[in-house]
Amino acid sequence: MLGALSVAAYVIFQAEVIDPQRYEQYKARTPACIAAHGGRFVVRGGEVEVLEGEPPAGRTVVLEFPSMHAARAWYASDEYTEIRQLRAGAARARAYIVDGVD
């Protein structure tokens, strides 16, 4: 579609932290990397109130990026790939990207 605007995309991250000290190192390095790719935190941890089903194990983080392309570029970037290594072994995680609404 010619002239179509891109839709925001959201990275949903859920993690059960198993090595808090190492996870803190990971957390300290993510904000600048996310911002450099046009992203921002929408949710970063915070209290969870269960409305239905079971609560997620551990932390939930939601990041907003200007587009699916920007979210993928951030995740695959050399900088975040290096930072992500800090999280390896520090948390059991799930991460996925979803399109917003237009």
C-alpha positions, 0 to 999 in steps of 0.5 A: 500500500503506497503511503501506508503508515507503519504500525507500532510493534510490541516486544513482550518479554516474560522472565523468571529470574534465577540469578538476580545479580547477573540479571541486574547487569542485563537490566542496566544495559538494556535502556540505552540499547532499546532507545537507540532503536526507537523503542521505549518501555511501556511495562518494566516489571511492576505489580501484576493483578491476575484477572483470569488464569495463572499469573506469569512466572517472574517479570513481564516487560513490554517494549514499544517500537515504531514498527515490526521492522524496528523491533526485529532490528533491535533484537537482531542488533549486535549490541543487543545480541551481546547484552542478551548474553548477560541474560543467558543463564540468569533467567528463563525467558520468553520473548515475542513481537506483536503488531499494534493496531492501526 
